[in-house]
Amino acid sequence: MNLWYWAGYFLAWLVGKLLFRFRVVHRERVPREGALILAMNHQSYLDPPLAAVASGRAVHFLARDTLLDEPLLGWWLPRLNVIPVDQEGNDRSALKALLRLLKAGHATVVFPEGARTLDGALQPALPGLGFVIAKTLAPVVPMRIFGAHEALPRGGGSFRLSRITIVVGEALHFTEADLQPRSKEVYQRLSERVMEAIAALRLE
């Protein structure tokens, strides 16, 4: 991790502990090295930094490119391993960057649902995660975040000091047999398998 990443990591940990009594259940299930997809449900803007804290290792993120239009964020986010994505179009450059990182043995955070939930409930998975799995066969660690929607909901709801917990699941491993026949339907099925694993995680 670079210095700025460490600074952001520490800040996220500190804010999580002080404001949200943040805790991680089964952090030991996150492999310490090697290619890895951390797949988590998406509740709020708090999710990416807290997912990084939960992993305990350097991770990379996809984030909409408009966030980089802000003066401070535009300078800092690239130093926090953020890959900008054009959500208005088909941004293949960001996807290719994500695949390169995984093939080079790095870890990435991916939200199978795509956008943040509006009501706190889990949403259907999109095929994007399945495509990444098919192209890399990287192991997938499902994670489920609880309390982030209550703390900072999408849509401008009131900010609350709600307790936030991330529960980490057992790693999922896929083989070439899982990819046949290669199609968008297969990508969707892979994403749904991961989403089912996320849904199965419960607070302990």
Stockholm file with secondary structure:
# STOCKHOLM 1.0

chainA/1-204         MNLWYWAGYFLAWLVGKLLFRFRVVHRERVPREGALILAMNHQSYLDPPLAAVASGRAVHFLARDTLLDEPLLGWWLPRLNVIPVDQEGNDRSALKALLRLLKAGHATVVFPEGARTLDGALQPALPGLGFVIAKTLAPVVPMRIFGAHEALPRGGGSFRLSRITIVVGEALHFTEADLQPRSKEVYQRLSERVMEAIAALRLE
#=GR chainA/1-204 SS CCHHHHHHHHHHHHHHHHHHCCEEECGGGSCSSSCEEEEECCCSTTHHHHHHHHHTSCEEEEEEGGGGGSHHHHHHGGGGTEEEECTTTTCHHHHHHHHHHHHTTCEEEECTTCSCCSSSSCCCCCTHHHHHHHHHCCCEEEEEEESHHHHSCTTSCCCCCCCCEEEECCCBCCCGGGGCSCSHHHHHHHHHHHHHHHHTCCCC
#=GC SS_cons         CCHHHHHHHHHHHHHHHHHHCCEEECGGGSCSSSCEEEEECCCSTTHHHHHHHHHTSCEEEEEEGGGGGSHHHHHHGGGGTEEEECTTTTCHHHHHHHHHHHHTTCEEEECTTCSCCSSSSCCCCCTHHHHHHHHHCCCEEEEEEESHHHHSCTTSCCCCCCCCEEEECCCBCCCGGGGCSCSHHHHHHHHHHHHHHHHTCCCC
//
